[in-house]
Amino acid sequence: MTVIAEQGSTDARELPDKTSRRRVVAWSFWDWGSAAFNAVVTTFVFTVYITGSSFGDKDVISAQLGWALAIAGLLVAVLAPITGQRSDTSGRRKLWLGVNTFIVVGLTAAMFFVEASPSFLLLGLVLVAAGNVFFEFASVNYNAMLSQVSTARTIGRVSGFGWGMGYIGGIVLLLIVYFGFISPDVGLFGVTSENGLSVRVTMLIAAAWFGLFALPVLFSVPEYRSPVAVRRPRVSFLRSYVVLGQDIIRLWKTSRQTVYFLIASAIFRDGLAGVFTFGGVLAASVFGFSPGEVIIFAIAANVVAGLATIIAGALDDRVGAKPIIVTALIGLIVFGSIVFLLHDGGQIVFWTAGLALTLFVGPAQSASRTFLARLIPAGREGEVFGLYATTGRAVSFLAPTMFALTVTIFGETYWGILGLMLVLLVGLLLLLPVKARQDQIG
């Protein structure tokens, strides 16, 4: 990537024809830092902690976690496109990225107060759910910045590099918290596992990690400036929904394939989120992993996922996003089904099939982002990525609900795997008819 001269602000009418290495790295550090929430909070540490025996029956709590995340998803579905649209209009995309990021940082730090007792379960569920809401709001603005730091020829590599940085950041952070606090009987600063202290201190480390690595993008990437050609007057919050409705109607008339993609990606991305969210829970509850073993698996999984995503990003620019997504979804369904069918096989099943499954999660997510980013004209990134978040969250109850429903009906946590695979299968079937040609939205 070639370095270009920095400017005071980014005007979407004059997007660079070269990619600034410094801006790409600064932008990707947000992904690196976000591993604190994705890997430590929602997948491998905190959700495993609050679904443990200290808080009550594991199967019941797993279902409750599913319902809490479903409620969070509904809130995102209602609010995300409006926040994205208003950041486009106001030209404060970076500002709202910072605000929502540091709300997540605060919520993560507050998880320190969730002691290992059933009386603290509700607090833990509320903090995880609220964190998911504001993390999605931040992601809308972060994804919208992709066009500011990449070009049409590098967008796949830049997106894949960002996702890969997220996985690598997860590895480094998990190594720190595992060897520093969770694995030793007495960790750094005399921290022990009594009353969940090792996990609670880990939440403080995760909060500081995210806050620190969110700073480069806020300092290095210029604030977005809406192009005059698409600039729209500010409207009231409620009026924003009217404007949103008009935009959706126009999108349906001018770029129906985009609508089809938003629907299909909404479903399979929710399945991907479910794999992340419940992966650690399944490892602990079904396959008997200890909290420390869950983290060791997470480190290995992040190595595999990070390398696969960076490689897939380069392929994205050559073969297109759709083949990457389809291949990844098929791989996820195949190996997820193996985990379900062989769940009695013990930890070796999760270590082999589960690790193979992680090859496909990152590429599917990164390619989905680039497929849409190639469609969006200047000045509508926040709005359309808001729709991207909304369509995802409009059905975000699916994966948690299918997980909770299958666990509730059959009474065993491993049935939740089948629920997640069904969501991914529906998303794949809806994606197949979507045309791969990527004309800009009118």
Order of alpha helices (4+ residues) and beta strands (2+ residues): beta-alpha-alpha-alpha-alpha-alpha-alpha-alpha-alpha-alpha-beta-alpha-alpha-alpha-alpha-alpha-alpha-alpha-alpha
